[in-house]
Each structure stands twice: as structure tokens, then as C-alpha cells.
Amino acid sequence: MGKGSFKYAWVLDKLKAERERGITIDIALWKFETAKYYVTIIDAPGHRDFIKNMITGTSQ
């Protein structure tokens, strides 16, 4: 993709359009735990066309 900021988002981007365009369209969550912590990684859209998806997903 040529975007340094996209290298980590690509792991959570599952939609074909997200990977082709190099932008996050829908929110994605990845949860895991360590011996001491519960961790949730959230990949939310930042592109102005998908702000509604970001607000809806992060408010749940």
C-alpha cells in the first residue's frame, strides 16, 4: 500500500474494499489477555466518508 500507518490496520481490516483501498471502512476489534491485562485493540475508520461507522462502533 505504501502507507506506513496502514501496516498495522491491515491486520484487522477484513473487507476486500478496505484492503484494496488502504482505508478502514468498518470498525474491528481484537481482544486478548496477558497474565496481567485484558487488552482490546480497536481499529476505527478515520476517513470522513466513514465517520458514522466509527461513531456507531465505538459507542457500543
VEXKOLMI-643937 format. One line per field, with one value per atom (N, C-alpha, C, CB): chain; atom name; x negated, y, z negated; residue number from 1. Coordinates in pm, 1 decimal, m for minus. Glycine has a CB too. Example, Ala and Ser with C-alpha at 12.3 -4.5 7.8 and 13.67 -1.06 7.14 Angstrom:
BEGIN
kette	A / A / A / A / A / A / A / A $
atom	N / CA / C / CB / N / CA / C / CB $
x	m1319.0 / m1230.0 / m1320.0 / m1130.8 / m1285.0 / m1367.0 / m1290.0 / m1408.4 $
y	m569.0 / m450.0 / m330.0 / m447.3 / m225.0 / m106.0 / 3.0 / m59.8 $
z	m780.0 / m780.0 / m780.0 / m904.6 / m708.0 / m714.0 / m787.0 / m572.5 $
nr	1 / 1 / 1 / 1 / 2 / 2 / 2 / 2 $
//
This chain:
BEGIN
kette	A / A / A / A / A / A / A / A / A / A / A / A / A / A / A / A / A / A / A / A / A / A / A / A / A / A / A / A / A / A / A / A / A / A / A / A / A / A / A / A / A / A / A / A / A / A / A / A / A / A / A / A / A / A / A / A / A / A / A / A / A / A / A / A / A / A / A / A / A / A / A / A / A / A / A / A / A / A / A / A / A / A / A / A / A / A / A / A / A / A / A / A / A / A / A / A / A / A / A / A / A / A / A / A / A / A / A / A / A / A / A / A / A / A / A / A / A / A / A / A / A / A / A / A / A / A / A / A / A / A / A / A / A / A / A / A / A / A / A / A / A / A / A / A / A / A / A / A / A / A / A / A / A / A / A / A / A / A / A / A / A / A / A / A / A / A / A / A / A / A / A / A / A / A / A / A / A / A / A / A / A / A / A / A / A / A / A / A / A / A / A / A / A / A / A / A / A / A / A / A / A / A / A / A / A / A / A / A / A / A / A / A / A / A / A / A / A / A / A / A / A / A / A / A / A / A / A / A / A / A / A / A / A / A / A / A / A / A / A / A $
atom	N / CA / C / CB / N / CA / C / CB / N / CA / C / CB / N / CA / C / CB / N / CA / C / CB / N / CA / C / CB / N / CA / C / CB / N / CA / C / CB / N / CA / C / CB / N / CA / C / CB / N / CA / C / CB / N / CA / C / CB / N / CA / C / CB / N / CA / C / CB / N / CA / C / CB / N / CA / C / CB / N / CA / C / CB / N / CA / C / CB / N / CA / C / CB / N / CA / C / CB / N / CA / C / CB / N / CA / C / CB / N / CA / C / CB / N / CA / C / CB / N / CA / C / CB / N / CA / C / CB / N / CA / C / CB / N / CA / C / CB / N / CA / C / CB / N / CA / C / CB / N / CA / C / CB / N / CA / C / CB / N / CA / C / CB / N / CA / C / CB / N / CA / C / CB / N / CA / C / CB / N / CA / C / CB / N / CA / C / CB / N / CA / C / CB / N / CA / C / CB / N / CA / C / CB / N / CA / C / CB / N / CA / C / CB / N / CA / C / CB / N / CA / C / CB / N / CA / C / CB / N / CA / C / CB / N / CA / C / CB / N / CA / C / CB / N / CA / C / CB / N / CA / C / CB / N / CA / C / CB / N / CA / C / CB / N / CA / C / CB / N / CA / C / CB / N / CA / C / CB / N / CA / C / CB / N / CA / C / CB / N / CA / C / CB / N / CA / C / CB $
x	m80.7 / 0.0 / m85.1 / 91.8 / m202.0 / m285.5 / m252.0 / m276.2 / m161.6 / m124.4 / m181.1 / 30.5 / m270.5 / m327.5 / m223.0 / m432.1 / m123.7 / m20.3 / 75.5 / 57.5 / 74.3 / 167.1 / 113.5 / 198.3 / m14.5 / m73.5 / m11.6 / m221.7 / 33.6 / 97.4 / 247.8 / 68.2 / 310.1 / 454.4 / 488.3 / 503.4 / 400.4 / 425.6 / 457.1 / 305.8 / 398.2 / 422.1 / 569.1 / 333.3 / 631.6 / 770.4 / 870.7 / 789.8 / 826.4 / 917.1 / 949.9 / 854.5 / 1076.2 / 1118.6 / 1191.0 / 1208.2 / 1255.4 / 1329.6 / 1234.2 / 1419.4 / 1272.1 / 1189.8 / 1166.9 / 1256.3 / 1271.7 / 1260.3 / 1161.7 / 1397.3 / 1156.2 / 1062.0 / 918.7 / 1085.9 / 892.3 / 756.3 / 717.3 / 742.9 / 811.3 / 781.7 / 757.8 / 895.7 / 838.7 / 831.0 / 730.4 / 967.1 / 692.2 / 596.3 / 655.6 / 482.1 / 787.0 / 853.3 / 945.4 / 933.0 / 966.5 / 1060.1 / 1200.4 / 1023.6 / 1292.6 / 1430.4 / 1521.4 / 1479.9 / 1500.0 / 1583.6 / 1494.8 / 1668.8 / 1551.4 / 1475.1 / 1439.1 / 1554.5 / 1322.5 / 1279.1 / 1220.2 / 1175.0 / 1243.5 / 1191.0 / 1105.2 / 1305.6 / 1000.8 / 917.7 / 892.5 / 782.8 / 939.3 / 924.1 / 829.8 / 1061.5 / 743.8 / 657.4 / 619.8 / 530.7 / 563.6 / 522.2 / 381.9 / 620.0 / 314.5 / 183.4 / 201.8 / 77.3 / 94.8 / 103.7 / 157.6 / m33.7 / 139.0 / 179.3 / 291.8 / 61.8 / 315.3 / 406.8 / 501.8 / 328.0 / 618.2 / 708.8 / 687.4 / 860.9 / 664.7 / 633.3 / 736.1 / 488.6 / 785.4 / 873.3 / 813.5 / 1018.8 / 787.1 / 737.8 / 855.6 / 617.1 / 879.4 / 989.6 / 932.6 / 1088.2 / 972.5 / 936.4 / 1063.3 / 874.2 / 1068.9 / 1188.5 / 1157.4 / 1240.7 / 1256.5 / 1235.9 / 1200.9 / 1360.4 / 1113.6 / 1080.2 / 1117.9 / 932.8 / 1142.7 / 1179.9 / 1317.2 / 1179.8 / 1333.7 / 1457.9 / 1582.1 / 1446.1 / 1566.9 / 1682.5 / 1735.8 / 1645.7 / 1655.4 / 1694.3 / 1700.6 / 1597.6 / 1711.8 / 1720.0 / 1841.5 / 1726.4 / 1953.9 / 2073.2 / 2042.4 / 2191.1 / 1969.6 / 1930.9 / 1845.5 / 1854.9 / 1753.9 / 1665.7 / 1745.5 / 1558.5 / 1835.7 / 1914.9 / 2005.1 / 1999.5 / 2070.8 / 2158.9 / 2081.3 / 2230.4 / 1968.5 / 1890.1 / 1826.7 / 1784.4 / 1775.8 / 1706.7 / 1802.2 / 1612.3 / 1928.1 / 2023.4 / 2095.5 / 2125.0 / 2067.2 / 2135.4 / 2074.2 / 2132.4 $
y	m119.5 / 0.0 / 125.9 / m0.2 / 118.6 / 236.7 / 333.7 / 306.2 / 295.5 / 380.5 / 319.5 / 396.8 / 389.1 / 339.0 / 317.4 / 433.4 / 404.4 / 393.6 / 278.1 / 523.3 / 223.9 / 116.7 / m21.0 / 122.0 / m33.3 / m166.1 / m241.4 / m153.7 / m172.1 / m239.6 / m251.7 / m164.7 / m155.1 / m159.8 / m275.5 / m26.6 / m309.7 / m415.5 / m547.6 / m432.0 / m573.0 / m697.8 / m710.1 / m704.5 / m600.7 / m603.7 / m575.6 / m504.1 / m520.7 / m491.5 / m620.7 / m387.2 / m660.0 / m787.0 / m769.5 / m861.0 / m655.3 / m633.8 / m618.6 / m509.8 / m676.0 / m665.8 / m519.7 / m740.9 / m439.0 / m296.4 / m224.5 / m228.2 / m263.2 / m199.9 / m228.3 / m249.3 / m351.5 / m389.4 / m331.8 / m540.8 / m325.7 / m269.6 / m119.3 / m299.5 / m48.4 / 97.8 / 148.1 / 154.8 / 61.1 / 103.3 / 193.7 / 172.7 / 181.0 / 259.1 / 167.4 / 378.7 / 201.0 / 126.1 / 179.0 / 137.2 / 88.4 / 125.5 / 94.7 / 52.5 / m19.6 / m60.4 / m88.4 / m185.4 / m72.6 / m91.9 / m239.6 / m40.6 / m265.9 / m402.2 / m404.8 / m452.8 / m515.0 / m532.8 / m657.4 / m541.9 / m651.2 / m768.2 / m769.6 / m765.6 / m875.0 / m885.6 / m1000.2 / m906.6 / m975.8 / m1081.2 / m1046.9 / m1099.0 / m1143.1 / m1116.6 / m1168.7 / m1179.6 / m1100.8 / m1142.8 / m1192.5 / m1025.5 / m1226.4 / m1271.5 / m1161.0 / m1318.0 / m1035.9 / m924.4 / m837.6 / m838.5 / m840.3 / m743.0 / m806.1 / m632.6 / m743.5 / m768.2 / m652.4 / m779.9 / m683.8 / m580.9 / m586.8 / m599.2 / m471.6 / m461.3 / m359.0 / m421.3 / m403.0 / m313.3 / m282.4 / m376.8 / m155.4 / m111.6 / m38.7 / m20.1 / m84.3 / m16.1 / 49.5 / m115.4 / 180.2 / 254.6 / 341.5 / 341.9 / 361.3 / 445.4 / 589.3 / 444.0 / 648.9 / 788.8 / 872.6 / 803.6 / 804.0 / 873.0 / 937.2 / 775.1 / 1057.9 / 1133.0 / 1064.0 / 1270.6 / 983.0 / 912.6 / 803.2 / 852.0 / 762.8 / 650.8 / 688.6 / 536.5 / 817.4 / 864.1 / 804.8 / 1017.7 / 790.4 / 730.7 / 589.3 / 727.7 / 510.6 / 375.7 / 381.4 / 303.0 / 476.9 / 490.2 / 525.4 / 596.3 / 620.6 / 663.5 / 550.1 / 788.0 / 483.1 / 372.5 / 260.3 / 319.1 / 223.7 / 113.2 / 142.6 / 75.4 / 261.4 / 292.5 / 325.5 / 407.5 / 351.6 / 383.6 / 260.0 / 484.0 / 144.5 / 22.0 / m34.0 / m82.9 $
z	0.0 / 0.0 / 0.0 / m118.4 / m59.2 / m62.4 / m173.8 / 66.4 / m261.5 / m374.3 / m501.4 / m384.5 / m566.8 / m690.7 / m798.1 / m740.6 / m803.1 / m905.6 / m879.0 / m914.7 / m758.8 / m723.5 / m759.1 / m576.2 / m788.0 / m807.7 / m923.9 / m829.9 / m1027.4 / m1140.4 / m1120.1 / m1270.3 / m1059.8 / m1034.4 / m941.2 / m974.2 / m850.9 / m753.3 / m821.5 / m661.1 / m936.5 / m1009.9 / m1048.5 / m1135.9 / m1088.0 / m1132.7 / m1020.9 / m1243.0 / m911.8 / m800.5 / m726.5 / m703.3 / m731.9 / m671.9 / m538.8 / m767.7 / m520.2 / m396.2 / m278.1 / m408.1 / m166.3 / m45.4 / m7.9 / 71.7 / m18.8 / 16.1 / m74.8 / 8.0 / m202.6 / m295.5 / m253.5 / m439.4 / m219.2 / m180.8 / m45.2 / m178.0 / 45.5 / 177.9 / 172.1 / 274.4 / 93.8 / 87.9 / m15.1 / 56.6 / m108.9 / m210.8 / m316.7 / m146.4 / m339.3 / m443.8 / m522.8 / m383.0 / m647.8 / m730.4 / m703.7 / m881.9 / m671.4 / m641.8 / m760.2 / m516.4 / m823.7 / m936.2 / m1056.7 / m900.3 / m1174.6 / m1297.0 / m1315.4 / m1418.2 / m1372.4 / m1401.9 / m1542.5 / m1296.6 / m1612.6 / m1748.0 / m1752.5 / m1851.7 / m1832.4 / m1858.7 / m2007.7 / m1776.5 / m2074.8 / m2220.1 / m2252.8 / m2289.2 / m2350.2 / m2401.5 / m2544.2 / m2313.1 / m2613.5 / m2750.8 / m2775.5 / m2849.8 / m2864.0 / m2910.1 / m3053.1 / m2901.5 / m3117.0 / m3255.8 / m3347.0 / m3305.3 / m3308.5 / m3394.7 / m3339.3 / m3420.9 / m3209.0 / m3149.2 / m3047.8 / m3082.4 / m3034.8 / m2923.6 / m2826.9 / m2970.7 / m2699.9 / m2601.3 / m2487.9 / m2546.1 / m2448.8 / m2333.0 / m2237.3 / m2375.0 / m2116.4 / m2012.2 / m1920.9 / m1931.9 / m1898.4 / m1813.5 / m1692.5 / m1892.2 / m1575.4 / m1451.2 / m1399.4 / m1344.5 / m1406.8 / m1367.0 / m1245.4 / m1484.3 / m1159.6 / m1041.9 / m1079.9 / m954.3 / m1003.5 / m1022.6 / m901.4 / m1051.9 / m790.6 / m667.3 / m684.3 / m546.8 / m638.6 / m662.1 / m606.0 / m601.5 / m503.5 / m447.5 / m540.1 / m313.7 / m639.8 / m725.5 / m873.3 / m707.0 / m901.6 / m1040.5 / m1111.8 / m1044.9 / m1041.4 / m1103.0 / m1152.7 / m1002.0 / m1075.3 / m1117.7 / m1243.3 / m1005.5 / m1249.9 / m1365.2 / m1489.9 / m1339.1 / m1478.9 / m1594.5 / m1642.1 / m1559.5 / m1549.4 / m1585.3 / m1653.6 / m1461.0 / m1598.6 / m1653.6 / m1787.3 / m1558.3 / m1805.3 / m1930.4 / m2043.5 / m1909.7 / m2011.9 / m2118.2 / m2170.9 / m2067.9 / m2115.4 / m2159.9 / m2285.0 / m2051.6 $
nr	1 / 1 / 1 / 1 / 2 / 2 / 2 / 2 / 3 / 3 / 3 / 3 / 4 / 4 / 4 / 4 / 5 / 5 / 5 / 5 / 6 / 6 / 6 / 6 / 7 / 7 / 7 / 7 / 8 / 8 / 8 / 8 / 9 / 9 / 9 / 9 / 10 / 10 / 10 / 10 / 11 / 11 / 11 / 11 / 12 / 12 / 12 / 12 / 13 / 13 / 13 / 13 / 14 / 14 / 14 / 14 / 15 / 15 / 15 / 15 / 16 / 16 / 16 / 16 / 17 / 17 / 17 / 17 / 18 / 18 / 18 / 18 / 19 / 19 / 19 / 19 / 20 / 20 / 20 / 20 / 21 / 21 / 21 / 21 / 22 / 22 / 22 / 22 / 23 / 23 / 23 / 23 / 24 / 24 / 24 / 24 / 25 / 25 / 25 / 25 / 26 / 26 / 26 / 26 / 27 / 27 / 27 / 27 / 28 / 28 / 28 / 28 / 29 / 29 / 29 / 29 / 30 / 30 / 30 / 30 / 31 / 31 / 31 / 31 / 32 / 32 / 32 / 32 / 33 / 33 / 33 / 33 / 34 / 34 / 34 / 34 / 35 / 35 / 35 / 35 / 36 / 36 / 36 / 36 / 37 / 37 / 37 / 37 / 38 / 38 / 38 / 38 / 39 / 39 / 39 / 39 / 40 / 40 / 40 / 40 / 41 / 41 / 41 / 41 / 42 / 42 / 42 / 42 / 43 / 43 / 43 / 43 / 44 / 44 / 44 / 44 / 45 / 45 / 45 / 45 / 46 / 46 / 46 / 46 / 47 / 47 / 47 / 47 / 48 / 48 / 48 / 48 / 49 / 49 / 49 / 49 / 50 / 50 / 50 / 50 / 51 / 51 / 51 / 51 / 52 / 52 / 52 / 52 / 53 / 53 / 53 / 53 / 54 / 54 / 54 / 54 / 55 / 55 / 55 / 55 / 56 / 56 / 56 / 56 / 57 / 57 / 57 / 57 / 58 / 58 / 58 / 58 / 59 / 59 / 59 / 59 / 60 / 60 / 60 / 60 $
//
